[in-house]
Amino acid sequence: MTGMMRDPRSGRSRDFGPAFGMGRGLRQPRHRRPGLPGGTATWLVGLLVVAFFAVVILGGDGQAEDRATEQDLNAAVQGAMVQAGLPTVEVRVVDWTVVLEGRVATADLKEAAERVAYAQAGVVGVQNRLYVPPPVEAVVPTSTTVPDLPASLRDLVLQARLSAVAAHPPIQFESGGDRITLESVPTLDRLAAFLLFEPALRVQIIGHTDSDEKNPGDNLRLSAVRADAVRTQLLARGVEPERLVTLGMGHADPIADNITKTGKAANRRIEFLMLRPGETGLTAPAPDADAPEGSDGAAEGG
């Protein structure tokens, strides 16, 4: 049995390391770290390419955002110009600098446009390229003759405004009488408001009819009654009585034909004449005894 026992110091069964004088000349194999597929250089180049495109994409998005913001600024400045009464000013925004182009009447308007542009948030500069035309020299007439105008410019404008207020819609009456239709009430309200706004204005209320008349003088009387009805409505709305005089013209002053229904309707109307200080207005025409008889004025509404 002793012959079959092994010496524990034998190296065939176990290597006990250098402490037992074994394995000094043997090296343990090193485990190599796995490398990157394709090599490190290839990966570095790939990372650089990806980084380059990322910068390009991000930079492009930033430029697009800047352009969108400049467009908003352009719209804001253009809107401010319109609100300031400068619609002829053209606006461009370049690198947050507002470029003003177009034409304005005076140098003051040019400076005002620049101030409006600077007042908008985000504007870093303004290039004012607005064109101001040179002043036109007034031509002094050699003649000293004063033209004979029927009224001053203010009187003409005031008469035009008075007529416009009374025209939309015109005052209408029920057939054959002096009862004002409901459709005419808004016009009476506007007329009263206009006269109250112009406290110095005196007005002559003139009634007109078409030529249809049963008896001579009927239209003259009907037109006067209708003018008085309008005066009564204005007095009820606060207009002073001394500022309102009336007149009936009958069918003496037509503005259209008296043959068609459309023409007759146009002739049946109420007019308002502005009276300047000292004026008494128009005078009533003489009754026309020779006027031909037509259909009943009451039936047609006069």
C-alpha positions as CSV (number, residue, x, y, z in Angstrom):
1,M,0.0,0.0,0.0
2,T,2.8,2.3,0.6
3,G,3.9,1.8,-2.9
4,M,0.7,3.1,-4.2
5,M,0.6,6.3,-2.2
6,R,1.6,9.5,-4.0
7,D,3.8,12.2,-2.6
8,P,1.7,15.2,-2.1
9,R,4.6,17.2,-3.4
10,S,4.4,15.6,-6.8
11,G,3.5,18.2,-9.5
12,R,1.5,15.8,-11.5
13,S,-1.6,16.0,-9.4
14,R,-1.7,19.7,-8.3
15,D,0.3,22.8,-8.8
16,F,0.8,24.4,-5.5
17,G,2.4,27.5,-6.8
18,P,5.8,29.0,-6.3
19,A,5.7,28.3,-2.6
20,F,6.3,24.6,-3.4
21,G,8.8,25.4,-6.1
22,M,6.4,24.7,-8.9
23,G,5.1,26.8,-11.9
24,R,7.8,29.5,-11.7
25,G,8.3,29.4,-15.5
26,L,4.6,29.3,-16.4
27,R,2.5,32.5,-17.1
28,Q,-1.1,32.7,-16.8
29,P,-2.7,33.7,-20.1
30,R,-4.0,37.3,-20.2
31,H,-7.6,37.9,-21.2
32,R,-7.7,40.4,-24.1
33,R,-10.4,43.1,-24.0
34,P,-12.7,42.9,-26.9
35,G,-12.0,45.7,-29.4
36,L,-14.6,47.9,-31.2
37,P,-15.7,46.5,-34.6
38,G,-14.0,48.3,-37.4
39,G,-11.4,49.9,-35.1
40,T,-11.3,52.9,-32.9
41,A,-10.5,55.3,-35.7
42,T,-13.5,54.3,-37.6
43,W,-15.7,55.0,-34.6
44,L,-14.1,58.4,-34.0
45,V,-14.8,59.4,-37.6
46,G,-18.4,58.3,-37.3
47,L,-18.9,60.3,-34.1
48,L,-17.5,63.4,-35.8
49,V,-19.8,63.0,-38.7
50,V,-22.8,62.6,-36.4
51,A,-21.8,65.6,-34.4
52,F,-21.4,67.7,-37.6
53,F,-24.9,66.9,-38.8
54,A,-26.3,67.5,-35.4
55,V,-24.8,71.0,-35.4
56,V,-26.1,71.6,-38.9
57,I,-29.6,70.5,-38.0
58,L,-29.7,72.4,-34.7
59,G,-28.3,75.5,-36.4
60,G,-30.9,75.3,-39.2
61,D,-33.7,75.1,-36.7
62,G,-32.4,78.1,-34.9
63,Q,-32.2,80.1,-38.1
64,A,-35.8,79.0,-39.0
65,E,-36.9,80.2,-35.6
66,D,-35.1,83.5,-36.0
67,R,-36.8,84.0,-39.4
68,A,-40.2,83.2,-38.0
69,T,-39.6,85.7,-35.2
70,E,-38.5,88.4,-37.6
71,Q,-41.6,87.8,-39.6
72,D,-43.7,88.4,-36.4
73,L,-41.8,91.6,-35.8
74,N,-42.4,92.7,-39.4
75,A,-46.1,92.2,-38.9
76,A,-46.1,94.0,-35.6
77,V,-44.3,97.1,-37.0
78,Q,-46.5,97.2,-40.1
79,G,-49.6,97.0,-37.9
80,A,-48.3,99.8,-35.7
81,M,-47.8,101.9,-38.8
82,V,-51.4,101.4,-39.9
83,Q,-52.6,102.3,-36.4
84,A,-50.5,105.5,-36.5
85,G,-52.1,106.6,-39.7
86,L,-49.1,105.7,-41.9
87,P,-50.4,103.0,-44.2
88,T,-48.1,104.0,-47.1
89,V,-45.0,103.0,-45.1
90,E,-43.5,99.7,-46.2
91,V,-41.7,97.6,-43.6
92,R,-38.9,95.0,-43.9
93,V,-37.0,93.4,-41.0
94,V,-33.4,92.3,-41.7
95,D,-31.3,91.0,-38.8
96,W,-33.7,92.7,-36.3
97,T,-33.2,96.0,-38.1
98,V,-36.4,97.6,-39.4
99,V,-36.1,99.1,-42.9
100,L,-38.7,101.7,-43.7
101,E,-39.5,102.4,-47.4
102,G,-42.3,104.1,-49.3
103,R,-43.5,107.7,-49.4
104,V,-44.9,110.1,-46.8
105,A,-46.1,113.7,-47.3
106,T,-43.9,115.6,-44.8
107,A,-40.6,115.2,-42.9
108,D,-42.5,115.2,-39.7
109,L,-44.3,112.0,-40.8
110,K,-41.0,110.5,-41.7
111,E,-39.7,111.1,-38.2
112,A,-42.9,109.9,-36.7
113,A,-42.6,106.6,-38.6
114,E,-39.1,106.1,-37.2
115,R,-40.4,106.6,-33.7
116,V,-43.2,104.1,-34.2
117,A,-40.7,101.5,-35.4
118,Y,-38.3,102.1,-32.5
119,A,-41.2,101.7,-30.0
120,Q,-41.8,98.1,-31.0
121,A,-40.2,95.4,-28.8
122,G,-37.2,93.6,-30.4
123,V,-36.1,96.3,-32.8
124,V,-32.4,96.9,-32.6
125,G,-32.2,99.5,-35.3
126,V,-34.1,101.4,-37.9
127,Q,-33.1,102.4,-41.4
128,N,-35.4,105.2,-42.5
129,R,-35.5,105.3,-46.3
130,L,-38.9,107.0,-46.6
131,Y,-39.2,109.5,-49.4
132,V,-40.6,113.0,-48.8
133,P,-41.6,114.8,-52.0
134,P,-40.4,118.4,-52.3
135,P,-42.9,121.1,-51.3
136,V,-45.0,122.5,-54.1
137,E,-44.8,126.2,-54.4
138,A,-48.2,127.8,-54.4
139,V,-49.0,129.8,-57.5
140,V,-50.3,133.2,-56.6
141,P,-52.8,134.4,-59.2
142,T,-52.1,137.8,-60.7
143,S,-55.7,138.8,-60.8
144,T,-57.3,140.2,-57.7
145,T,-60.8,139.4,-58.7
146,V,-62.7,137.5,-56.0
147,P,-64.9,134.7,-57.4
148,D,-68.6,135.1,-56.5
149,L,-69.2,131.8,-54.6
150,P,-72.7,131.0,-53.4
151,A,-71.5,130.3,-49.9
152,S,-68.4,129.7,-47.9
153,L,-66.8,126.3,-47.9
154,R,-68.0,125.5,-44.4
155,D,-71.6,126.3,-45.4
156,L,-71.3,124.0,-48.4
157,V,-70.0,121.2,-46.3
158,L,-72.7,121.7,-43.7
159,Q,-75.4,121.7,-46.3
160,A,-74.0,118.5,-47.8
161,R,-73.9,116.8,-44.4
162,L,-77.5,117.9,-43.7
163,S,-78.8,116.5,-47.0
164,A,-76.9,113.3,-46.4
165,V,-78.4,112.7,-43.0
166,A,-81.9,113.3,-44.4
167,A,-81.5,111.1,-47.4
168,H,-80.9,107.6,-46.0
169,P,-83.7,106.6,-45.9
170,P,-85.7,109.6,-47.1
171,I,-88.8,110.6,-45.0
172,Q,-91.9,109.0,-46.4
173,F,-95.7,109.6,-45.7
174,E,-98.7,107.4,-45.9
175,S,-100.7,107.8,-49.0
176,G,-102.6,111.1,-49.3
177,G,-101.8,112.4,-45.8
178,D,-99.2,113.8,-43.4
179,R,-98.7,110.6,-41.3
180,I,-95.0,109.7,-41.4
181,T,-94.2,106.1,-41.9
182,L,-92.3,104.0,-39.3
183,E,-89.4,103.5,-41.7
184,S,-88.7,107.2,-41.4
185,V,-88.3,107.3,-37.6
186,P,-84.5,106.5,-37.7
187,T,-84.0,109.4,-40.2
188,L,-85.8,111.8,-37.9
189,D,-83.7,110.7,-34.9
190,R,-80.5,111.3,-36.9
191,L,-81.7,114.7,-38.1
192,A,-82.5,115.8,-34.5
193,A,-79.1,114.6,-33.3
194,F,-77.4,116.5,-36.1
195,L,-79.3,119.7,-35.4
196,L,-78.6,119.5,-31.6
197,F,-74.9,119.0,-32.5
198,E,-75.0,122.2,-34.6
199,P,-76.9,124.6,-32.3
200,A,-76.4,127.6,-34.5
201,L,-77.9,126.0,-37.6
202,R,-81.3,127.1,-38.9
203,V,-83.2,125.0,-41.4
204,Q,-86.0,125.4,-43.8
205,I,-88.1,122.2,-44.2
206,I,-89.5,122.0,-47.7
207,G,-92.2,119.7,-48.8
208,H,-92.7,118.5,-52.4
209,T,-95.3,116.4,-54.2
210,D,-95.7,114.8,-57.6
211,S,-98.0,116.5,-60.3
212,D,-101.1,114.3,-59.6
213,E,-103.7,116.7,-58.3
214,K,-107.5,116.6,-58.1
215,N,-108.1,120.2,-57.5
216,P,-105.7,123.2,-58.1
217,G,-103.8,124.0,-54.9
218,D,-104.2,120.6,-53.3
219,N,-100.6,119.6,-53.7
220,L,-99.4,123.0,-52.4
221,R,-101.5,122.5,-49.2
222,L,-100.4,118.8,-48.9
223,S,-96.7,119.6,-49.2
224,A,-97.0,122.4,-46.5
225,V,-98.8,120.1,-44.1
226,R,-96.2,117.4,-44.5
227,A,-93.4,119.9,-43.9
228,D,-95.2,121.0,-40.7
229,A,-95.4,117.3,-39.6
230,V,-91.7,116.9,-39.9
231,R,-91.1,120.1,-38.0
232,T,-93.4,118.7,-35.2
233,Q,-91.4,115.5,-35.0
234,L,-88.1,117.5,-34.7
235,L,-89.5,119.7,-32.0
236,A,-90.5,116.7,-30.0
237,R,-86.9,115.5,-30.2
238,G,-85.6,118.7,-28.6
239,V,-84.8,121.1,-31.5
240,E,-85.7,124.7,-30.7
241,P,-88.7,126.0,-32.7
242,E,-87.0,129.2,-33.8
243,R,-84.5,127.2,-35.8
244,L,-87.1,125.4,-38.0
245,V,-89.3,127.1,-40.7
246,T,-91.5,125.2,-43.2
247,L,-92.5,125.6,-46.8
248,G,-94.8,123.7,-49.2
249,M,-93.6,123.7,-52.8
250,G,-96.3,121.4,-54.2
251,H,-95.2,120.0,-57.6
252,A,-93.4,123.2,-58.7
253,D,-89.9,121.8,-58.3
254,P,-89.7,118.2,-59.6
255,I,-86.4,116.3,-59.7
256,A,-87.7,113.4,-61.9
257,D,-90.5,112.8,-64.4
258,N,-94.2,112.8,-63.3
259,I,-95.1,110.0,-65.7
260,T,-93.6,106.8,-64.2
261,K,-94.2,105.5,-60.7
262,T,-90.5,105.7,-59.9
263,G,-90.3,109.4,-61.0
264,K,-93.4,110.3,-59.1
265,A,-92.0,108.6,-55.9
266,A,-88.8,110.6,-56.3
267,N,-90.8,113.9,-56.6
268,R,-92.7,113.2,-53.3
269,R,-90.0,114.2,-50.9
270,I,-88.9,116.4,-48.0
271,E,-85.8,118.6,-48.4
272,F,-83.8,120.6,-45.8
273,L,-82.2,123.9,-46.7
274,M,-79.6,125.5,-44.4
275,L,-80.3,129.1,-43.6
276,R,-77.5,131.5,-43.0
277,P,-77.9,134.5,-40.6
278,G,-80.4,136.9,-42.1
279,E,-81.8,134.5,-44.7
280,T,-85.5,133.6,-44.8
281,G,-85.3,130.8,-47.3
282,L,-87.4,130.1,-50.4
283,T,-90.8,131.4,-51.0
284,A,-93.9,129.5,-51.9
285,P,-95.0,129.3,-55.6
286,A,-98.2,130.8,-56.7
287,P,-101.1,128.4,-57.1
288,D,-101.3,127.0,-60.7
289,A,-105.0,127.4,-61.7
290,D,-104.3,125.9,-65.1
291,A,-102.7,122.7,-63.9
292,P,-104.2,119.7,-65.7
293,E,-106.2,117.3,-63.6
294,G,-104.7,113.8,-63.2
295,S,-105.5,111.0,-60.9
296,D,-106.5,111.7,-57.4
297,G,-103.5,113.0,-55.4
298,A,-104.8,111.3,-52.3
299,A,-104.8,108.0,-54.1
300,E,-101.3,108.4,-55.4
301,G,-100.0,109.9,-52.1
302,G,-99.2,113.4,-53.5
